[in-house]
């Protein structure tokens, strides 16, 4: 069946049709990155090559969402091997990172979210790019050189790019207001120098921004390979900057970092198989939601109804309960993934859902600024790639003259010695990042993902159910009104957030069931920026969509 909207399915038009392409396609949250990836495909590059090129550009032109100072995770379909592969490109805590160290430095309840002490895990993104590219060369026969993939990113850093409204908005949000407390990111000299025009004010949308320090770093990485980020002058200068500011990462921490190939997790959903990554990601939560929903008659609930939203939110609460108990670095705590994703366990969890009453769950704190991109090439290799710096602008620290904005992902570690995700040296923290695919007939049918912290598994459930159960095309599924249950971006409560396009009666009905409902704007970027590609199993056409809540585009040929 071609992935068209089913008869009677609700349509949420923005005037943006799905992108249809016969040969290859890239979908990202920024149009310049999408074009960079598509250009690589036109030159004969693989889906991995396109993903590296697009991610590198995003690290330049979307700095509030990602950086080469962040982490990434990959889900890769190798068409030649007919195999699904996972790559964990997340960094580990430094060797000196202990609970006692932070308590001695004044952090009693939580790791500081900004500043030098927040940059406590090695950035894994560049090594993730390099490991994936090596697979592209070795297994997929890529004809392109490593340096080819970083050309556009280097050019945008050196010559500049137009700032998006999104970057302007998030920059303003991170600055002190007049007379406010000194918490704004402009308190960090590297942030002022890099992200403020003349070091004084936010760049306005449409102004051209240049990052020449970052351009020099990218030039070195392009010439010397991915390990140049971890061994040699770049790592030395980053470690020196952190050391001078009282940070914890050392040259040895950088030199010891490596990405890891991992076995993806899967569950059955209807006639398809959903796949995501194992811990330390929350992929198990995304799959658990689908494992529960597979035992409910979702199509009968109707898209956009209170019943539909309630069912997915209640499945989410059950999935988050298991996630919170088990997700951390599996080298430190190995979760019983087979049991948690077993079909009979999903059925048992589904029976706990009361369709007339909201269940209890106390959400933890979460935040996330992230980019997700999807790429499929002519050979039908497919990539789901997600990359992040955690909070918007990460730690706020730009390391010396490297131009590298460092993430603060390690601030999600707990300082409670009894917590499963407690801080320990050389440990990977719990990650909200989840690249995913849906397979039919043993090969990819949909490549999908989104930014958005706690919202990621919920939006993924919305995409899958709206395509599989309600017959929407990929762009319709992305555009349809979304919800988010849980804390995100500093929310004080675990409310159920609804986009304004939901009917008022839906919000009222959910409130009567016991949900704490808050309505947002019609199109709220709090819901994340989703991208997806569907590979039509009949005609082979690629149907791609990009989220209008972001600045992206799906570009194919």
Buried (B, 14 or more C-beta within 10 A) or exposed (E): EEBBBEEEBBEBEEEBEBBBBEBBBBBBBBBBBBBBBBBBBEEBBBBBBBBBBBBBBBBBBBBBBBBBBBBBBBBBBBBEEEEBBBBBBBBBBBBBBBBEBBEEEEBEEBBBBBBBBBBBBBBBBBBBBBBBBBBBBEBBEBEBEBBBBBBBBBBBBBEBBBBBEBBBBBBEBBBEEEEEEEEBBBBBEBBBBBBBBEEEEBBEBEEEBBBBBBBBBBBBBBEBBBBBBBBBEBBBBBBBBBBEBEBBBBBEBBBBBEBBEBEBBBBBBBEBBBBBBBBBBBBBBBBBBBBBBBBBEBBEBBBBBBBBBBBBBBBBBBBBBBBBEBBBBBBBBEBEBEEBBBEEBBEEBBEEBEEEEBBEBEBBBBBBBBBBBBBBBBBBBBBBBBBBBBBBBBBBBBBBBBBBBBBBBBBBBBBEEEBBBBBBBBBBBBBBBBBBBBBBEEBBBBBBBBBBBBBBBBBBBBBBBBBBBBBBBBBBBBBBBBBBBBBBBEBEEBBBBBBEBBEEEBBEBBBEBBBEBEBBEEBBBBBBBBBBBBBBBEEEBBBBBBBBBBBBBBBBB
